[in-house]
Amino acid sequence: MSGILTGKRVLVTGVLMESSIAFHTARLAQEQGADVVLTGYGRLGLVERVARRLPRPAAVVELDVRDTGHLETLAGRVRESVGADVRLDGVVHSIAFAPQDALGGNFLATGWDSVATAVEVSAYSLKALAMACLPLMDERGGSVVGLDFDARTAWPAYDWMGVAKAALEATSRYVARDLGPRGVRCNLVAAGPIRTMAAKSIPGFDIFREVWGSRAPLGWDVSDPEPAARAVVALLSDWFPRTTGEIVHVDGGVHAIGA
């Protein structure tokens, strides 16, 4: 039986651990019929090892989103790995990082260098990745989907990563505006907290678990990335042909509930 991504090829960033939303996005994309290409930075062996746990083999291409050389050559290196006539129908941005001094209640003392790193890696990279992949999208366009954490409020300990996520949300809207005429949609999935490797670097992560445990009307499981991954896969598909610049919340409903 065909799936909603049958015949499509999707590039997924950020697959480092089997617990990540990115991994489950790649898995579900394959189960829905897509061919998947993964990118990794610094620990390609780890990405390749995790990739072997997917239902089908997936090519792995190195990508550091802060390296202009990597970005400028990404399309060519994907073609080398997959085929000269390859095209991409979808791109998943699952990239975020903030130095430790930009998290954990140090907001007012954090220096610009750390702030700049958080914003470049976590927000500017959405635009950089979309433009690097654009040569692989023909006149049919495609779908860019990024992973977000609701940035409308100031969260304990999240500090400059919260600011970077707010920048990501704004960046997504501008990418949607400027690439829409080329048939490219850009949307975000604002997921609730998931206990991933990235989450372990956030001081006070248990605060988020407590908030979601008491306020999510649908309930929330911090160990289950699949609901967010399903939303990503849906946005990659043709079922949202005229949706762009949107933020889809997959958080058990917490974003809609007051104290």
PyMOL commands that set and color helices and strands:
alter all, ss='L'
color gray80, all
select helices_A, chain A and resi 21-31+44-51+68-82+100-102+107-109+112-136+159-182+197-200+205-215+226-236+254-256
alter helices_A, ss='H'
color red, helices_A
select strands_A, chain A and resi 9-12+35-40+59-62+90-93+142-148+184-191+247-250
alter strands_A, ss='S'
color yellow, strands_A
deselect
rebuild
show_as cartoon
